[in-house]
């Protein structure tokens, strides 16, 4: 019950943008990733065999866009 309420709250905050606002308030990723270093970086894709099968890898709202 508690886990589903937390998940619902996080999902709603992702949809209305309040999660990003709160995250960016405490982390300066937007300014760091907007720099020249961001354009020069290399992204390494790693396979994690320990991820549970139900991990929502296709839900782009849950992952930071690397490309």
N, C-alpha and C positions, 0 to 999 in steps of 0.2 A: 504494500500500500504506500509506504513512504517513498520507496524508490520510484514508483510510477508518478507520484506527485512531483518529485524533484525533476524527473525526466520531462513531464508536461510543462513545468515552469521554465526549464531551460529551452525547450522547443519553442515556447511562446516568446521568450526573450530573443531567440535567434530570428524569429519571423518579424518581430516589430523593431528590430535593430538595437534594442537596449543592451543586449549582450555585447555587441561590438563596441558600443559607446563606453560601457563599463570596462571592457578589456583594454581598449585604447587609452583610457584614462590612466591606467596603472602600468601600461607597457608602451614604449615608444616605437613599436614595430613599424607603424606606418611611416614614420620619418626615416627609420633605418632602412627599410626596404625600398624607399623612394630614392635612395642615393645611387651613385654610380656603381658602388660595390654590388648592389642588388642585380644590376644588369650584367655584371661580369661573373657572377657566381655559376657554379656547376651544381646541378641537382642529381643526387644519386638515389636511385630507387632501390630500396632494400626489401627483400621478401622476409616476412616475419611468420614462420610456421606456428608460432605460439598464439597468434590472434584467434579468438573464438570464431567459429563459423558464422555467428550472427552479427559480427562487427559490420556496421553500416558503411562500408568503404565507398559505396556509390552515392551517398548523401553528401553532396558538395558543401552544404551549409555547415557541416561538422568539421571540415578540414580547411587549413589555411591554404589559399591558392598559391602554388609554387611557380606556375607558368603564366 
